[in-house]
Amino acid sequence: MKGIDQSKARPLGKGFQTGPGCVADSDLQSRLRGFKRAVAKRYRAMNSEEIETKSPYGPIWAQPKIDGELWYLIIDDGDAFFANPKGRCFYGELPALDEIRKTAVPRARGLTLIAGELFAIRKGGRPRHDDLAGALGGETAAQVARVGFMAFDILDGGDATTPEPGGDYGERLETLRRLFAGGKRAQAIKTEQIEGAPAIRAMYDELVASDKAEGLVLRRPDGRIYKLKPIYTLDAVVVGYTERLEEPGRIRSMALAMMREDGQLQLIGSCGNMGGETREQMFEAISPHATTADFRHASHDGALYRFVKPEVVIEIKVTDILGEEGDGDPIKRMVFEYRDGTYHAARPMPGVSILHPVFQRHRTDKTYDAVDVRISQLTERVAVDDLDKHAEEVDLPPSEIMRREVYVKESKKGTAVRKLVQWRTNKQDVDPDYPAFVVHYTDYSPGRKQPLQRTVRLAPTFDLAEQIAEEILADKVKRGWKQVS
């Protein structure tokens, strides 16, 4: 198959599949990754409680959200294949591709790239994300007849009427409809033009509330995209907290974890969205359970979490759960164990990111166990690899400080501090997730609304790390600063 590195292909029914990185054209592979990243930046999350208050105004294109995976259909030189953002490919005699060769391929003009959801049909209900993995397993025994493709955008190419994608989504949608006309396994996404919250609510009730669709996708003419989903609630155990500097005795943020199938814990994110009285109550509930850990974990604003024993379970509400970064790479979260009264880090493993978490309540009726804080709460919503695998601890070599400089400046509001630390990790050859060098800059100004700010830059070589450090100091440490270390 043209455009695919077939050297390590394996059977997929009567067709074939490859691992990641098998799109032969590096520029094409870069485009596939870049499209997902660009679309992710345009997404706005909405939940069912916000339809009446936060719905996009004006006419929109409304579509059901298919519970599958983002894949691309590549049509070129009279043939077609599927590829995902990581460069994994499906090609050959697959029922969906066989149909596409009869519908879209003869109508396409030039290299045509189409984005859509690859999903698996399920009897008696809507598709679920884990149905696809089940249908694709088993190599020659794979249930490929269940696999379908729902196209929602066109990146390149087109048909005789519009040989290049139009700037207007409605025009691109019409191109997709013409390309896939008559198809069953591969179609253009069903789309309605509607306007206003009442119409959105009616479509939501018809498709999502009745469980015919995972959610709705709402597209505005200006390119913004809203993902409308139900509200999810999760139970998680609190493993750490930060305290409000301006309000001692009140929680700022809580670090949350869930239990994996083997009993290990994995971070899922944090929650700091709660009322003032609740912050005091949760501080009183959490702070007495102080413990230690052999690793550090920082909040989004750079404050280090104080670890606590896994005693307190809370319920949170989230608008979405993501299993991948914008470029298709897995989101990794630390896996660790609680034993002998302390937390022991294993290693980062594929995990999730929770969007817009809001504290609901302290679950005094639940405990830290494999049922109440089970990680399968997440897999009911999103696919995550290797949750059933034990995370082995890795003996990593220690880092080496290469440079440390501290500067201070006195003012009426107090002492301002600026610190630069540069170190060699010595870990990049053991674990590719680690950079070779890190440059860390801290800026503390007591009179500022957010007193503590941090900048972290990574570098593959010592020379580049030195250059980054010098540029930061030249920009941030000027007249009036005194070096004290």
NORHUZI-V808602 format. One record per backbone hydrogen bond with DSSP energy under -1.0 kcal/mol. CO is the residue of the C=O (numbers start at 0). NH is the residue of the N-H. If there is no record, write none. Layout:
co:CO nh:NH
co:CO nh:NH
This chain:
co:0 nh:3
co:2 nh:23
co:5 nh:8
co:9 nh:16
co:11 nh:14
co:14 nh:11
co:15 nh:90
co:16 nh:9
co:21 nh:4
co:24 nh:28
co:25 nh:29
co:26 nh:30
co:27 nh:31
co:28 nh:32
co:29 nh:33
co:30 nh:34
co:31 nh:35
co:32 nh:36
co:33 nh:37
co:34 nh:38
co:35 nh:39
co:36 nh:40
co:41 nh:224
co:43 nh:226
co:45 nh:228
co:46 nh:49
co:49 nh:53
co:59 nh:193
co:60 nh:218
co:61 nh:191
co:62 nh:216
co:64 nh:213
co:65 nh:67
co:68 nh:117
co:70 nh:115
co:71 nh:82
co:72 nh:113
co:73 nh:80
co:74 nh:111
co:75 nh:78
co:78 nh:75
co:80 nh:73
co:81 nh:89
co:82 nh:71
co:83 nh:86
co:85 nh:20
co:86 nh:21
co:87 nh:83
co:88 nh:17
co:89 nh:81
co:90 nh:15
co:91 nh:93
co:93 nh:97
co:94 nh:98
co:95 nh:99
co:96 nh:100
co:98 nh:101
co:98 nh:102
co:99 nh:104
co:103 nh:107
co:111 nh:74
co:112 nh:154
co:112 nh:155
co:113 nh:72
co:114 nh:151
co:114 nh:152
co:115 nh:70
co:116 nh:149
co:117 nh:68
co:118 nh:147
co:127 nh:130
co:129 nh:133
co:130 nh:134
co:131 nh:135
co:134 nh:142
co:137 nh:140
co:138 nh:12
co:138 nh:141
co:141 nh:143
co:142 nh:145
co:143 nh:146
co:145 nh:120
co:147 nh:118
co:148 nh:186
co:149 nh:116
co:150 nh:188
co:152 nh:114
co:155 nh:112
co:157 nh:108
co:161 nh:158
co:167 nh:171
co:168 nh:172
co:169 nh:173
co:170 nh:174
co:171 nh:175
co:172 nh:176
co:173 nh:177
co:174 nh:178
co:175 nh:179
co:179 nh:182
co:184 nh:148
co:186 nh:150
co:191 nh:61
co:193 nh:59
co:195 nh:199
co:196 nh:200
co:197 nh:201
co:198 nh:202
co:199 nh:203
co:200 nh:204
co:201 nh:205
co:202 nh:206
co:203 nh:207
co:203 nh:208
co:206 nh:211
co:206 nh:212
co:207 nh:210
co:214 nh:64
co:215 nh:227
co:216 nh:62
co:217 nh:225
co:218 nh:60
co:219 nh:222
co:223 nh:219
co:224 nh:43
co:225 nh:217
co:226 nh:45
co:227 nh:215
co:228 nh:47
co:231 nh:317
co:233 nh:315
co:235 nh:313
co:236 nh:256
co:238 nh:307
co:239 nh:254
co:240 nh:305
co:241 nh:251
co:241 nh:252
co:246 nh:249
co:249 nh:243
co:252 nh:241
co:253 nh:270
co:254 nh:238
co:254 nh:239
co:255 nh:267
co:255 nh:268
co:256 nh:236
co:257 nh:265
co:258 nh:374
co:259 nh:262
co:263 nh:259
co:264 nh:335
co:265 nh:257
co:268 nh:255
co:270 nh:253
co:271 nh:273
co:272 nh:358
co:274 nh:278
co:275 nh:279
co:276 nh:280
co:277 nh:281
co:278 nh:250
co:278 nh:282
co:279 nh:283
co:280 nh:284
co:281 nh:285
co:282 nh:286
co:285 nh:288
co:288 nh:308
co:291 nh:342
co:296 nh:304
co:298 nh:301
co:302 nh:298
co:305 nh:240
co:306 nh:290
co:308 nh:310
co:311 nh:237
co:312 nh:362
co:313 nh:235
co:314 nh:359
co:314 nh:360
co:315 nh:233
co:316 nh:357
co:317 nh:231
co:319 nh:354
co:321 nh:352
co:322 nh:330
co:324 nh:327
co:328 nh:324
co:330 nh:350
co:332 nh:348
co:333 nh:266
co:334 nh:345
co:335 nh:264
co:336 nh:343
co:338 nh:341
co:341 nh:338
co:342 nh:293
co:343 nh:336
co:345 nh:393
co:346 nh:334
co:348 nh:332
co:352 nh:321
co:354 nh:318
co:357 nh:316
co:360 nh:314
co:361 nh:363
co:362 nh:365
co:366 nh:368
co:368 nh:372
co:372 nh:258
co:373 nh:376
co:374 nh:377
co:375 nh:379
co:377 nh:380
co:377 nh:381
co:385 nh:388
co:393 nh:395
co:399 nh:423
co:402 nh:421
co:404 nh:419
co:405 nh:483
co:405 nh:484
co:406 nh:417
co:407 nh:481
co:408 nh:415
co:410 nh:413
co:413 nh:410
co:415 nh:408
co:416 nh:443
co:417 nh:406
co:418 nh:441
co:419 nh:404
co:420 nh:439
co:421 nh:401
co:421 nh:402
co:422 nh:437
co:423 nh:399
co:426 nh:429
co:426 nh:430
co:430 nh:433
co:435 nh:424
co:436 nh:458
co:437 nh:422
co:438 nh:456
co:439 nh:420
co:440 nh:454
co:441 nh:418
co:442 nh:452
co:443 nh:416
co:444 nh:447
co:450 nh:444
co:452 nh:442
co:454 nh:440
co:456 nh:438
co:458 nh:436
co:460 nh:464
co:461 nh:465
co:462 nh:466
co:463 nh:467
co:464 nh:468
co:465 nh:469
co:466 nh:470
co:467 nh:471
co:468 nh:472
co:469 nh:473
co:470 nh:474
co:471 nh:475
co:472 nh:476
co:477 nh:480
co:481 nh:407
